[in-house]
């Protein structure tokens, strides 16, 4: 339990230190349904263009609430839960799920970070930013974590352009 408390404290401190200065925003400035739908559509296009296996894609708002979800025809059943965990992790904290793994491995006392409910360190979840503000997260699952992450990064970058 002490490790878990330390992990939470470490993550909260890291979030405050690493988040963009304008990371706080009101609920109406969060990710819209239209933006969420566009992110999912972009990811589906990237998957098809690259000949990757079918994915599940989950977009979450800043509060970690599901905003939009698609599981492509033929996606592995397990990819649904993984996409949701990845997206929710990166929506609740301004880190990719890969960064969560790095933080949990390197930060003193943060080894229990991924023991928190609805957290994962499997690559494929990335935070979403608009004008330097953290507005949510996207989780992608269906291939190797590195490919999932590649797709998530591409669509997240398109949103912040």
C-alpha positions as CSV (number, residue, x, y, z in Angstrom):
1,X,0.0,0.0,0.0
2,X,2.9,2.4,0.8
3,X,4.4,1.7,-2.6
4,X,1.0,2.5,-4.2
5,X,0.7,5.8,-2.4
6,X,4.3,6.7,-3.3
7,X,3.5,5.8,-7.0
8,X,0.5,8.1,-7.0
9,X,2.4,10.9,-5.4
10,X,5.3,10.5,-7.9
11,X,2.9,10.5,-10.8
12,X,1.0,13.6,-9.6
13,X,4.3,15.4,-9.0
14,X,5.6,14.4,-12.4
15,X,2.3,15.5,-14.0
16,X,2.6,18.9,-12.4
17,X,6.2,19.3,-13.4
18,X,5.9,18.0,-17.0
19,X,2.5,19.2,-18.1
20,X,2.3,22.2,-20.4
21,X,1.9,25.4,-18.3
22,X,-1.7,25.8,-19.6
23,X,-2.8,22.3,-18.9
24,X,-5.8,23.2,-16.8
25,X,-9.0,23.9,-18.7
26,X,-12.7,23.9,-18.1
27,X,-14.9,21.0,-19.2
28,X,-16.2,22.9,-22.3
29,X,-12.7,23.2,-23.7
30,X,-12.1,19.5,-23.8
31,X,-12.1,17.2,-26.8
32,X,-15.3,17.3,-28.9
33,X,-17.2,14.4,-30.3
34,X,-16.3,15.6,-33.8
35,X,-12.6,15.7,-33.0
36,X,-12.9,12.2,-31.4
37,X,-14.6,10.8,-34.4
38,X,-12.0,12.3,-36.7
39,X,-9.2,10.8,-34.6
40,X,-10.8,7.3,-34.9
41,X,-11.4,7.8,-38.7
42,X,-7.7,8.8,-39.1
43,X,-6.5,5.8,-37.2
44,X,-8.7,3.4,-39.2
45,X,-7.2,5.0,-42.4
46,X,-3.6,4.5,-41.2
47,X,-4.4,0.9,-40.3
48,X,-5.8,0.1,-43.7
49,X,-3.1,2.0,-45.6
50,X,-0.4,0.1,-43.8
51,X,-2.1,-3.3,-44.0
52,X,-2.1,-3.7,-40.3
53,X,-4.5,-6.0,-38.5
54,X,-7.9,-4.6,-37.4
55,X,-7.6,-2.3,-34.3
56,X,-9.8,-1.1,-31.5
57,X,-9.5,2.7,-30.9
58,X,-10.7,4.5,-27.8
59,X,-10.8,8.3,-27.3
60,X,-11.3,9.7,-23.8
61,X,-11.9,13.2,-22.5
62,X,-9.7,14.8,-19.9
63,X,-11.7,13.3,-17.0
64,X,-11.0,9.8,-18.3
65,X,-14.6,9.3,-19.6
66,X,-15.0,7.5,-22.9
67,X,-15.8,9.9,-25.7
68,X,-15.7,7.7,-28.8
69,X,-14.9,4.0,-29.5
70,X,-14.6,1.8,-32.5
71,X,-13.5,-1.8,-32.8
72,X,-12.8,-2.6,-36.4
73,X,-14.3,-5.7,-37.9
74,X,-12.1,-8.6,-37.1
75,X,-10.3,-6.9,-34.2
76,X,-9.1,-9.3,-31.5
77,X,-11.5,-9.3,-28.6
78,X,-8.7,-8.5,-26.1
79,X,-7.8,-5.4,-28.1
80,X,-11.1,-3.7,-26.8
81,X,-10.0,-3.7,-23.2
82,X,-6.4,-2.8,-24.0
83,X,-7.4,0.2,-26.2
84,X,-9.7,1.4,-23.4
85,X,-7.0,1.1,-20.7
86,X,-4.4,2.8,-22.9
87,X,-6.7,5.7,-23.8
88,X,-7.9,6.2,-20.2
89,X,-4.3,6.2,-18.9
90,X,-3.2,8.9,-21.2
91,X,-6.4,10.9,-20.7
92,X,-6.0,11.0,-17.0
93,X,-2.3,11.9,-17.0
94,X,-0.4,13.9,-19.7
95,X,1.9,10.9,-20.5
96,X,2.0,8.2,-23.1
97,X,1.6,4.7,-21.7
98,X,5.2,4.1,-22.7
99,X,6.2,7.1,-20.5
100,X,4.1,5.6,-17.6
101,X,6.3,2.4,-17.9
102,X,9.5,4.6,-17.9
103,X,8.3,6.5,-14.9
104,X,7.3,3.4,-13.0
105,X,10.7,1.8,-13.7
106,X,12.9,4.8,-13.0
107,X,11.1,6.9,-10.3
108,X,11.9,6.0,-6.7
109,X,8.8,4.4,-5.2
110,X,6.7,4.5,-8.4
111,X,7.0,0.8,-9.2
112,X,3.4,0.3,-8.1
113,X,2.1,3.0,-10.6
114,X,0.5,0.5,-12.9
115,X,-1.2,-1.2,-10.0
116,X,-3.6,1.7,-10.0
117,X,-7.1,1.0,-11.3
118,X,-7.5,1.5,-15.1
119,X,-3.8,2.1,-15.7
120,X,-1.5,0.4,-18.1
121,X,2.0,0.7,-19.3
122,X,1.5,-1.2,-22.6
123,X,2.5,1.1,-25.5
124,X,-0.3,2.5,-27.6
125,X,-1.9,5.2,-25.4
126,X,-1.0,8.8,-26.0
127,X,-2.3,12.1,-24.5
128,X,-4.1,14.5,-26.7
129,X,-3.3,18.2,-26.7
130,X,-4.8,21.2,-28.3
131,X,-2.9,24.5,-28.2
132,X,-0.6,23.1,-25.6
133,X,-3.5,22.0,-23.3
134,X,-4.1,18.4,-22.4
135,X,-7.6,17.6,-23.5
136,X,-7.8,13.8,-23.4
137,X,-6.1,10.6,-24.6
138,X,-6.3,8.0,-27.3
139,X,-5.7,4.3,-27.0
140,X,-5.0,2.0,-29.9
141,X,-4.7,-1.8,-29.8
142,X,-4.6,-4.6,-32.3
143,X,-1.0,-5.2,-33.3
144,X,2.3,-5.1,-31.5
145,X,2.5,-2.3,-28.9
146,X,5.0,-0.4,-31.0
147,X,2.7,-0.4,-34.0
148,X,-0.3,0.6,-31.8
149,X,1.8,3.4,-30.5
150,X,2.8,4.5,-33.9
151,X,-0.8,4.9,-35.0
152,X,-1.8,6.7,-31.8
153,X,1.1,9.2,-32.2
154,X,0.2,9.9,-35.8
155,X,-3.4,10.7,-35.1
156,X,-2.6,12.7,-31.9
157,X,-0.1,14.8,-33.9
158,X,-2.7,15.6,-36.5
159,X,-5.0,16.9,-33.8
160,X,-2.4,19.3,-32.4
161,X,-1.5,20.7,-35.8
